[in-house]
């Protein structure tokens, strides 16, 4: 059975971290992670909030199992 690891890089970060692991359909989890946003203050002169993506880079990779 295949296992997948979903990797993400948060906005402003310089390294990637493991988001989660799954057994099937990693594409749906990647799409959901790409749709995550966070609210950021619009600045001193604005009381509005701006939506920015939470993750800059989201992808999955297949885990390789060493079989002996």
Biopython code that builds the backbone (N, CA, C, O; Angstrom):
import numpy as np
from Bio.PDB.StructureBuilder import StructureBuilder

atoms = [
    (1, "UNK", "N", (0.846, -1.169, 0.000)),
    (1, "UNK", "CA", (0.000, 0.000, 0.000)),
    (1, "UNK", "C", (0.898, 1.240, 0.000)),
    (1, "UNK", "O", (1.911, 1.287, 0.697)),
    (2, "UNK", "N", (0.510, 2.236, -0.788)),
    (2, "UNK", "CA", (1.282, 3.461, -0.888)),
    (2, "UNK", "C", (0.921, 4.412, 0.244)),
    (2, "UNK", "O", (-0.226, 4.474, 0.685)),
    (3, "UNK", "N", (1.919, 5.147, 0.702)),
    (3, "UNK", "CA", (1.723, 6.203, 1.686)),
    (3, "UNK", "C", (2.316, 7.480, 1.107)),
    (3, "UNK", "O", (3.313, 7.448, 0.385)),
    (4, "UNK", "N", (1.691, 8.599, 1.433)),
    (4, "UNK", "CA", (2.132, 9.886, 0.911)),
    (4, "UNK", "C", (2.383, 10.850, 2.061)),
    (4, "UNK", "O", (1.727, 10.782, 3.100)),
    (5, "UNK", "N", (3.334, 11.740, 1.860)),
    (5, "UNK", "CA", (3.614, 12.801, 2.815)),
    (5, "UNK", "C", (3.317, 14.126, 2.130)),
    (5, "UNK", "O", (3.796, 14.376, 1.024)),
    (6, "UNK", "N", (2.531, 14.974, 2.781)),
    (6, "UNK", "CA", (2.218, 16.297, 2.253)),
    (6, "UNK", "C", (3.172, 17.281, 2.920)),
    (6, "UNK", "O", (3.232, 17.364, 4.146)),
    (7, "UNK", "N", (3.917, 18.027, 2.104)),
    (7, "UNK", "CA", (4.893, 18.996, 2.581)),
    (7, "UNK", "C", (4.387, 20.403, 2.272)),
    (7, "UNK", "O", (3.787, 20.628, 1.221)),
    (8, "UNK", "N", (4.624, 21.349, 3.179)),
    (8, "UNK", "CA", (4.200, 22.733, 2.979)),
    (8, "UNK", "C", (5.311, 23.686, 3.418)),
    (8, "UNK", "O", (6.166, 23.340, 4.234)),
    (9, "UNK", "N", (5.274, 24.897, 2.854)),
    (9, "UNK", "CA", (6.127, 25.985, 3.313)),
    (9, "UNK", "C", (5.214, 27.154, 3.628)),
    (9, "UNK", "O", (4.514, 27.661, 2.752)),
    (10, "UNK", "N", (5.224, 27.582, 4.891)),
    (10, "UNK", "CA", (4.365, 28.695, 5.291)),
    (10, "UNK", "C", (4.883, 29.985, 4.682)),
    (10, "UNK", "O", (6.077, 30.131, 4.419)),
    (11, "UNK", "N", (3.966, 30.920, 4.462)),
    (11, "UNK", "CA", (4.324, 32.218, 3.905)),
    (11, "UNK", "C", (5.341, 32.890, 4.818)),
    (11, "UNK", "O", (5.117, 33.015, 6.022)),
    (12, "UNK", "N", (6.452, 33.319, 4.245)),
    (12, "UNK", "CA", (7.493, 33.989, 5.006)),
    (12, "UNK", "C", (8.528, 33.068, 5.611)),
    (12, "UNK", "O", (9.529, 33.549, 6.142)),
    (13, "UNK", "N", (8.329, 31.768, 5.552)),
    (13, "UNK", "CA", (9.288, 30.820, 6.113)),
    (13, "UNK", "C", (10.323, 30.441, 5.059)),
    (13, "UNK", "O", (10.078, 30.572, 3.860)),
    (14, "UNK", "N", (11.478, 29.971, 5.516)),
    (14, "UNK", "CA", (12.527, 29.592, 4.578)),
    (14, "UNK", "C", (12.752, 28.084, 4.502)),
    (14, "UNK", "O", (13.707, 27.641, 3.863)),
    (15, "UNK", "N", (11.899, 27.293, 5.135)),
    (15, "UNK", "CA", (12.032, 25.847, 5.069)),
    (15, "UNK", "C", (10.649, 25.196, 4.990)),
    (15, "UNK", "O", (9.629, 25.794, 5.335)),
    (16, "UNK", "N", (10.660, 23.949, 4.523)),
    (16, "UNK", "CA", (9.413, 23.198, 4.390)),
    (16, "UNK", "C", (9.241, 22.273, 5.583)),
    (16, "UNK", "O", (10.221, 21.815, 6.170)),
    (17, "UNK", "N", (8.000, 22.001, 5.937)),
    (17, "UNK", "CA", (7.689, 21.098, 7.047)),
    (17, "UNK", "C", (6.652, 20.079, 6.586)),
    (17, "UNK", "O", (5.934, 20.299, 5.611)),
    (18, "UNK", "N", (6.587, 18.967, 7.302)),
    (18, "UNK", "CA", (5.599, 17.931, 7.004)),
    (18, "UNK", "C", (4.246, 18.369, 7.543)),
    (18, "UNK", "O", (4.104, 18.648, 8.734)),
    (19, "UNK", "N", (3.262, 18.428, 6.669)),
    (19, "UNK", "CA", (1.908, 18.823, 7.042)),
    (19, "UNK", "C", (1.153, 17.625, 7.604)),
    (19, "UNK", "O", (0.555, 17.707, 8.677)),
    (20, "UNK", "N", (1.184, 16.509, 6.874)),
    (20, "UNK", "CA", (0.532, 15.281, 7.333)),
    (20, "UNK", "C", (0.939, 14.123, 6.443)),
    (20, "UNK", "O", (1.652, 14.309, 5.457)),
    (21, "UNK", "N", (0.487, 12.926, 6.793)),
    (21, "UNK", "CA", (0.679, 11.731, 5.978)),
    (21, "UNK", "C", (-0.688, 11.130, 5.700)),
    (21, "UNK", "O", (-1.603, 11.227, 6.518)),
    (22, "UNK", "N", (-0.814, 10.503, 4.522)),
    (22, "UNK", "CA", (-2.089, 9.863, 4.178)),
    (22, "UNK", "C", (-1.827, 8.602, 3.377)),
    (22, "UNK", "O", (-0.734, 8.402, 2.846)),
    (23, "UNK", "N", (-2.846, 7.752, 3.295)),
    (23, "UNK", "CA", (-2.739, 6.487, 2.578)),
    (23, "UNK", "C", (-3.233, 6.593, 1.142)),
    (23, "UNK", "O", (-2.754, 5.867, 0.272)),
    (24, "UNK", "N", (-4.183, 7.486, 0.881)),
    (24, "UNK", "CA", (-4.736, 7.578, -0.463)),
    (24, "UNK", "C", (-5.217, 8.993, -0.743)),
    (24, "UNK", "O", (-5.456, 9.770, 0.181)),
    (25, "UNK", "N", (-5.355, 9.318, -2.004)),
    (25, "UNK", "CA", (-5.881, 10.586, -2.490)),
    (25, "UNK", "C", (-5.188, 11.811, -1.882)),
    (25, "UNK", "O", (-5.844, 12.622, -1.228)),
    (26, "UNK", "N", (-3.881, 11.955, -2.086)),
    (26, "UNK", "CA", (-3.183, 13.117, -1.536)),
    (26, "UNK", "C", (-3.565, 14.411, -2.245)),
    (26, "UNK", "O", (-3.394, 15.496, -1.688)),
    (27, "UNK", "N", (-4.076, 14.307, -3.457)),
    (27, "UNK", "CA", (-4.465, 15.497, -4.217)),
    (27, "UNK", "C", (-5.533, 16.321, -3.522)),
    (27, "UNK", "O", (-5.479, 17.550, -3.550)),
    (28, "UNK", "N", (-6.502, 15.665, -2.901)),
    (28, "UNK", "CA", (-7.569, 16.384, -2.197)),
    (28, "UNK", "C", (-7.026, 17.141, -0.991)),
    (28, "UNK", "O", (-7.472, 18.252, -0.704)),
    (29, "UNK", "N", (-6.074, 16.553, -0.288)),
    (29, "UNK", "CA", (-5.493, 17.225, 0.874)),
    (29, "UNK", "C", (-4.639, 18.408, 0.436)),
    (29, "UNK", "O", (-4.644, 19.455, 1.083)),
    (30, "UNK", "N", (-3.905, 18.243, -0.665)),
    (30, "UNK", "CA", (-3.090, 19.338, -1.199)),
    (30, "UNK", "C", (-3.986, 20.506, -1.602)),
    (30, "UNK", "O", (-3.677, 21.656, -1.290)),
    (31, "UNK", "N", (-5.092, 20.224, -2.291)),
    (31, "UNK", "CA", (-6.020, 21.285, -2.699)),
    (31, "UNK", "C", (-6.597, 22.014, -1.486)),
    (31, "UNK", "O", (-6.716, 23.239, -1.497)),
    (32, "UNK", "N", (-6.952, 21.271, -0.449)),
    (32, "UNK", "CA", (-7.507, 21.898, 0.756)),
    (32, "UNK", "C", (-6.469, 22.784, 1.437)),
    (32, "UNK", "O", (-6.803, 23.871, 1.908)),
    (33, "UNK", "N", (-5.220, 22.337, 1.497)),
    (33, "UNK", "CA", (-4.166, 23.141, 2.124)),
    (33, "UNK", "C", (-3.894, 24.407, 1.312)),
    (33, "UNK", "O", (-3.590, 25.453, 1.885)),
    (34, "UNK", "N", (-3.999, 24.323, -0.010)),
    (34, "UNK", "CA", (-3.780, 25.492, -0.857)),
    (34, "UNK", "C", (-4.881, 26.534, -0.682)),
    (34, "UNK", "O", (-4.662, 27.709, -0.979)),
    (35, "UNK", "N", (-6.037, 26.139, -0.215)),
    (35, "UNK", "CA", (-7.152, 27.062, -0.040)),
    (35, "UNK", "C", (-7.152, 27.732, 1.331)),
    (35, "UNK", "O", (-8.000, 28.588, 1.586)),
    (36, "UNK", "N", (-6.233, 27.370, 2.216)),
    (36, "UNK", "CA", (-6.170, 27.985, 3.545)),
    (36, "UNK", "C", (-5.614, 29.405, 3.435)),
    (36, "UNK", "O", (-4.628, 29.649, 2.741)),
    (37, "UNK", "N", (-6.262, 30.326, 4.130)),
    (37, "UNK", "CA", (-5.841, 31.724, 4.152)),
    (37, "UNK", "C", (-5.743, 32.195, 5.586)),
    (37, "UNK", "O", (-6.298, 31.575, 6.494)),
    (38, "UNK", "N", (-5.036, 33.290, 5.786)),
    (38, "UNK", "CA", (-5.040, 33.943, 7.088)),
    (38, "UNK", "C", (-5.310, 35.426, 6.882)),
    (38, "UNK", "O", (-5.041, 35.970, 5.811)),
    (39, "UNK", "N", (-5.834, 36.068, 7.896)),
    (39, "UNK", "CA", (-6.165, 37.480, 7.826)),
    (39, "UNK", "C", (-5.009, 38.301, 8.385)),
    (39, "UNK", "O", (-4.472, 37.999, 9.450)),
    (40, "UNK", "N", (-4.634, 39.355, 7.638)),
    (40, "UNK", "CA", (-3.535, 40.225, 8.027)),
    (40, "UNK", "C", (-4.064, 41.647, 8.074)),
    (40, "UNK", "O", (-4.878, 42.038, 7.239)),
    (41, "UNK", "N", (-3.600, 42.427, 9.055)),
    (41, "UNK", "CA", (-4.005, 43.824, 9.146)),
    (41, "UNK", "C", (-3.640, 44.564, 7.864)),
    (41, "UNK", "O", (-2.585, 44.328, 7.274)),
    (42, "UNK", "N", (-4.529, 45.462, 7.442)),
    (42, "UNK", "CA", (-4.320, 46.231, 6.222)),
    (42, "UNK", "C", (-3.328, 47.368, 6.365)),
    (42, "UNK", "O", (-2.934, 47.952, 5.355)),
    (43, "UNK", "N", (-2.919, 47.699, 7.544)),
    (43, "UNK", "CA", (-1.954, 48.764, 7.766)),
    (43, "UNK", "C", (-2.487, 49.796, 8.740)),
    (43, "UNK", "O", (-3.587, 49.653, 9.272)),
    (44, "UNK", "N", (-1.703, 50.831, 8.970)),
    (44, "UNK", "CA", (-2.060, 51.858, 9.953)),
    (44, "UNK", "C", (-3.300, 52.631, 9.520)),
    (44, "UNK", "O", (-4.191, 52.881, 10.332)),
    (45, "UNK", "N", (-3.363, 53.012, 8.247)),
    (45, "UNK", "CA", (-4.463, 53.856, 7.788)),
    (45, "UNK", "C", (-5.723, 53.070, 7.432)),
    (45, "UNK", "O", (-6.749, 53.666, 7.104)),
    (46, "UNK", "N", (-5.659, 51.755, 7.492)),
    (46, "UNK", "CA", (-6.808, 50.943, 7.087)),
    (46, "UNK", "C", (-7.214, 50.013, 8.225)),
    (46, "UNK", "O", (-6.370, 49.403, 8.881)),
    (47, "UNK", "N", (-8.504, 49.921, 8.441)),
    (47, "UNK", "CA", (-8.998, 48.989, 9.454)),
    (47, "UNK", "C", (-9.422, 47.669, 8.812)),
    (47, "UNK", "O", (-9.954, 46.789, 9.488)),
    (48, "UNK", "N", (-9.190, 47.536, 7.522)),
    (48, "UNK", "CA", (-9.575, 46.322, 6.804)),
    (48, "UNK", "C", (-8.551, 45.213, 7.008)),
    (48, "UNK", "O", (-7.379, 45.465, 7.289)),
    (49, "UNK", "N", (-9.014, 44.007, 6.862)),
    (49, "UNK", "CA", (-8.151, 42.833, 6.922)),
    (49, "UNK", "C", (-7.926, 42.327, 5.501)),
    (49, "UNK", "O", (-8.824, 42.395, 4.662)),
    (50, "UNK", "N", (-6.743, 41.828, 5.241)),
    (50, "UNK", "CA", (-6.393, 41.303, 3.921)),
    (50, "UNK", "C", (-6.202, 39.800, 4.047)),
    (50, "UNK", "O", (-5.543, 39.329, 4.973)),
    (51, "UNK", "N", (-6.778, 39.047, 3.115)),
    (51, "UNK", "CA", (-6.600, 37.596, 3.087)),
    (51, "UNK", "C", (-5.362, 37.251, 2.287)),
    (51, "UNK", "O", (-5.241, 37.654, 1.130)),
    (52, "UNK", "N", (-4.446, 36.514, 2.881)),
    (52, "UNK", "CA", (-3.241, 36.066, 2.191)),
    (52, "UNK", "C", (-3.143, 34.546, 2.338)),
    (52, "UNK", "O", (-3.581, 33.997, 3.350)),
    (53, "UNK", "N", (-2.577, 33.864, 1.344)),
    (53, "UNK", "CA", (-2.437, 32.407, 1.449)),
    (53, "UNK", "C", (-1.565, 32.031, 2.647)),
    (53, "UNK", "O", (-0.556, 32.683, 2.919)),
    (54, "UNK", "N", (-1.957, 30.989, 3.351)),
    (54, "UNK", "CA", (-1.197, 30.541, 4.520)),
    (54, "UNK", "C", (0.076, 29.820, 4.098)),
    (54, "UNK", "O", (1.110, 29.946, 4.754)),
    (55, "UNK", "N", (0.004, 29.065, 3.002)),
    (55, "UNK", "CA", (1.146, 28.279, 2.540)),
    (55, "UNK", "C", (1.562, 28.750, 1.151)),
    (55, "UNK", "O", (0.723, 28.923, 0.267)),
    (56, "UNK", "N", (2.879, 28.958, 0.967)),
    (56, "UNK", "CA", (3.398, 29.377, -0.335)),
    (56, "UNK", "C", (3.575, 28.192, -1.273)),
    (56, "UNK", "O", (3.364, 28.312, -2.480)),
    (57, "UNK", "N", (3.959, 27.059, -0.725)),
    (57, "UNK", "CA", (4.283, 25.900, -1.558)),
    (57, "UNK", "C", (3.717, 24.653, -0.895)),
    (57, "UNK", "O", (4.049, 24.353, 0.252)),
    (58, "UNK", "N", (2.864, 23.926, -1.610)),
    (58, "UNK", "CA", (2.249, 22.704, -1.083)),
    (58, "UNK", "C", (2.435, 21.608, -2.124)),
    (58, "UNK", "O", (2.109, 21.807, -3.295)),
    (59, "UNK", "N", (2.953, 20.460, -1.715)),
    (59, "UNK", "CA", (3.101, 19.341, -2.642)),
    (59, "UNK", "C", (3.097, 18.042, -1.840)),
    (59, "UNK", "O", (3.195, 18.057, -0.613)),
    (60, "UNK", "N", (2.982, 16.921, -2.551)),
    (60, "UNK", "CA", (3.054, 15.627, -1.875)),
    (60, "UNK", "C", (4.155, 14.795, -2.501)),
    (60, "UNK", "O", (4.542, 14.998, -3.652)),
    (61, "UNK", "N", (4.646, 13.861, -1.719)),
    (61, "UNK", "CA", (5.650, 12.923, -2.222)),
    (61, "UNK", "C", (5.300, 11.531, -1.728)),
    (61, "UNK", "O", (4.708, 11.366, -0.661)),
    (62, "UNK", "N", (5.666, 10.551, -2.501)),
    (62, "UNK", "CA", (5.397, 9.162, -2.133)),
    (62, "UNK", "C", (6.480, 8.677, -1.197)),
    (62, "UNK", "O", (7.667, 8.859, -1.467)),
    (63, "UNK", "N", (6.080, 8.061, -0.097)),
    (63, "UNK", "CA", (7.047, 7.491, 0.836)),
    (63, "UNK", "C", (7.603, 6.212, 0.252)),
    (63, "UNK", "O", (6.859, 5.371, -0.251)),
    (64, "UNK", "N", (8.896, 6.071, 0.321)),
    (64, "UNK", "CA", (9.543, 4.882, -0.196)),
    (64, "UNK", "C", (9.899, 3.985, 0.992)),
    (64, "UNK", "O", (10.556, 4.408, 1.944)),
    (65, "UNK", "N", (9.447, 2.746, 0.903)),
    (65, "UNK", "CA", (9.684, 1.788, 1.984)),
    (65, "UNK", "C", (10.750, 0.802, 1.529)),
    (65, "UNK", "O", (10.632, 0.198, 0.463)),
    (66, "UNK", "N", (11.781, 0.644, 2.332)),
    (66, "UNK", "CA", (12.840, -0.300, 2.007)),
    (66, "UNK", "C", (12.372, -1.711, 2.352)),
    (66, "UNK", "O", (12.119, -2.030, 3.514)),
    (67, "UNK", "N", (12.262, -2.542, 1.326)),
    (67, "UNK", "CA", (11.830, -3.922, 1.551)),
    (67, "UNK", "C", (13.031, -4.840, 1.419)),
    (67, "UNK", "O", (13.785, -4.745, 0.451)),
    (68, "UNK", "N", (13.213, -5.722, 2.381)),
    (68, "UNK", "CA", (14.357, -6.630, 2.339)),
    (68, "UNK", "C", (13.909, -8.051, 2.301)),
    (68, "UNK", "O", (14.739, -8.959, 2.263)),
]
sb = StructureBuilder()
sb.init_structure("model")
sb.init_model(0)
sb.init_chain("A")
sb.init_seg("    ")
for serial, (resi, resn, name, xyz) in enumerate(atoms, 1):
    if name == "N":
        sb.init_residue(resn, " ", resi, " ")
    sb.init_atom(name, np.array(xyz, "f"), 0.0, 1.0, " ", f" {name:<3s}", serial, name[0])
structure = sb.get_structure()
